Amino acid sequence: MPVISWLWRDPRRWFVAAYAAVPIACAVDAKLSLTESQQWVLAGLGWLVVVGGLLELPRRRQIALVCFLPLITLAEFALSHGLGWYSYRLGNIPPWLPPAHGIVFLTALRAIDTQWVSTRVLAWAAGGAQAVYCALNLFLRDDELGALFGVVFLIGMVVLPDAGKRFYASLGLMVAYLEIVGSALGTWRWAPELLGLNEANPPSGAVGGYSLIDGAAFVLAALALRMVPRLAGRSRERATPEHAVFGQGLADAGGGT
């Protein structure tokens, strides 16, 4: 897919396109009042991007993405329909949602090998922004649940290896941005309370819950590679050990397919 490949080759092009796509897609869905059948048009465009990005990845990262997509889709059903944590405009799980999550995941993966901002600066910037955002939301909007999940993200910025820090820093910035935009445009709305705790619309720590699902995807990918090493694409490659999948495993998979 030449356009996707062209965007992927230059991280700046990819990041600009991804961040620009968020308000455009949310506005198209909410402000044009798309029906569920019309939402499949957005879904088709999203899947083209995901498949194009998938083809640009090393094999291990491809497997992580493939593991992530069903997990995040199941989480959407559980959190939205099961727990009522948030709801979408039409009360459904929009068909464009799984590929949209895939694009977010690809954007975070793209940051791992992007070195024009140091890991230290990126981690401090993302962690500091998340801490300030959580604190302001807690004191100004009584966002208790957001603050709780925000701590999960901040712990990751401390304990993860460099590749993991880069991944989750990019993820945190992207998720906070899309949550603010999507909630403001009315594409989805968060409930005022969950598990006895107050939460804002959107909660400041949404990325914390998101990160747990990402971590689960990397664990599944590592297990798949451990059980079927040939999935790595080279018979001499070893599967990434479970303790490394939160970052170092991604770094090890950075070269080649």
N, C-alpha and C positions, 0 to 999 in steps of 0.2 A: 504494500500500500504506500505509494510514493509520498503522499502528503504527510501521513503519520510518520514515516521514516525521516522525512525532512524536518519535522518538528522535533523528533526525538534526538536527532544528531546534535542539536544545539540546545542545551538545557534552558537557556533564557527564552528561546522560542516556545519550548514546551510549557514552562511555568506561566508565561504570559497568556498562552492559549488556554491553559487549564483555569487560571484565575478569571479570565474574561468569560469563559463558558458558564461559570456558576451563575452570575446574575442574569445572563441571557437565557439560560435554560429555565431558571426559576420564574423569570418574568413571562416567558412564553407559556409555561404551564399554568401559572396562577392568573396572570393578567389577561391572557387570551381565553381563560376558562376552558382548557382542553377537556374533552371527554376522555373516558378511559381508553376507548379505541384510538383516539387521536394521540394519546400518550405513547402508543406503540411506535409512532414516527420518531419521537425523541429517543425511544429505546433502541430502534434500529441504528440511528446515528451513533449512539453511545457504544453499542456493541462493535461497530466498525472501528472505533477508536481503540477499544479494549483489545480486539483481535490484532490490530496493527501494532499496538504497543507490546503485546505478548510476544510477537514475532521478533521484536528487538531485544528481548531479554535472554540472558544465559539460562540454561536449562533449569538450574535449581531455583532461580527466581520465578521462572514460569510455573514450576510446581507450587511454589508458595502462593502465587496469585490464583491458581486453579483451586487450591485448598481454601483460600480466603473467600472466594465468591459465594459458595454455598453456605459457609458459616455466617457471613454477614446477612445473607438473605433470610436464613432461619432466625437470626437475632432480630431482624426487622419484624417478622411475624410475632415472635415472642414478646418483644418490648412494646410494639404498637398494638397488636390485636390482643395479646395475652395480658400484659400488665397495664396497658393503657397509659404508658409513659408519655407518649405523644401520638398525634393523629395527623394524617395527611388530608389535604383539601377535600378529596372525594371519599374519604373514609376507607380507601383501599391501600394496598402496597403498590405504588405506581410501577408500571413495567419498566420505566427508565431507571429505576432505583439500583438494581444490581450492577448494570454497566457504569452508572455514576460512581458507585463505590469502587468499582474497578479502576476508574480513572484517578480517583483520589489515591488509591494504593500505588498505581503506577507513578504518580507525581512524587510520592514519598520515596519510592525506589530510585527515581531519577536523581534525587538529592544525594544518595550515598556516594556516587562517583563524581559529584560536582564539587570541585575543590576551590572555586574562586571565593568562597567564604570558609574560613577555618572552622573545624568542628567545635572548637572552644567558643568562638564567637557565636556560632549558630545555636549551640546548646544554651549558652547564657541568655541570648536574645529570646529564644522560644520559651525557656524556663522562666525568665523574668517577666515576659509578657503574660504568660499563663498565671503566674503568681499574682501579679497586679490585677489582672482581669477577675480572678477568683475572689480576691480580697474586696474589690469594689462591688462585685455582684453580691457578695455575702453581706456587706454592711449597708449597701444602698437598696438591694432587692431581696434580702433575706434568702439568698440562694444557698441553702445548706447542702443539698445534694450535689450541686455543682462544685462546691468547695471540697467535698469529700472525694469525688472522682478526680478533681484537679490534682489532689495529692498523689494519685497513682501515676499521673504523667510526670510530675516533678521528681518522684523517686526514680523513674526511668532515666531522666536526664542526669542523674547522679551515678547510677550503678551500671548502666549499659556500656559496652565497648563503643569505640568511635563510630563504627558503621551503624550501630543501633541508635546512637544519639542523633546522627544525621537523619536517619529514617524517621524517628519519632518527633524530632524537632520540626521537620517539614510537614509531617502528618498533623502535628498540633496546630501549626499556623493555618494549614488548609482547612481543617475541620472547624476551627473557631470562626474562620472567615465565612465558610459556607453555611454554618448554623445561624450566624447573625443575618446573613443575606436572605436565606430561605425563610426564616421566621418573620423577618420584616416584610417580605413580599407576600406572606400568607400561604406559602407552599405547604408548610406544615406548622403545627402548633404543639408546644409542650404543655403537659398537665401542670397545674399549680402545686401538686404534692405527689410524692411517691414514697412508699415505705415509711410513712409518718414524718418525712422530711420535706420541707419546702423546696421548690425549685423554680428558677426563673425561666422565662421564655426568650431565648434558649438558656439552658444551664451552662455556666461557664466551664464546667469540667466534663463536657460531653466527650472530649477527646480521651479522657481516662478510660471510659468504658469501651470506646473504639479501640484503644490500644490493647486491651485484654483480648479482643477478638483477633487482632493482628498477631498477637503473640501465640494464640492457639493455632493460627494458620501456619506459622513457622514451625511449631512443634509437630504438627501433622506432616508438613513437608519433610522435616528431618526424619520422622519415622518411616515415611514412604521410601526415602532414599536409603535408609538403613536396611529396610526389608528387601528392597529391589534396587541394588546399587546401579544397575544399568540405566535406571531412569536419569542418572546424572549425565548421560550422554557419552561417557568415557568409561570403559571397563576398569581402568586403573584408578579412577577417582573413588574416594571413600565418601560415604554419606556423611553429612554434617551431624556431629553429635548433638544430642538434645540441649546440652548446656550452652551451646554456641549459637543457637538459632535466633536469638534476639539481636544479633548484629554481626558477630564474627563470622557466622556461617554465610551471611550475605556478602561479606567482604571476600571470603574465600571463593565465592561463586562469581566474583566480578568479571573474570576474564574468560572469554571463549564461550562456546555453546556445547 
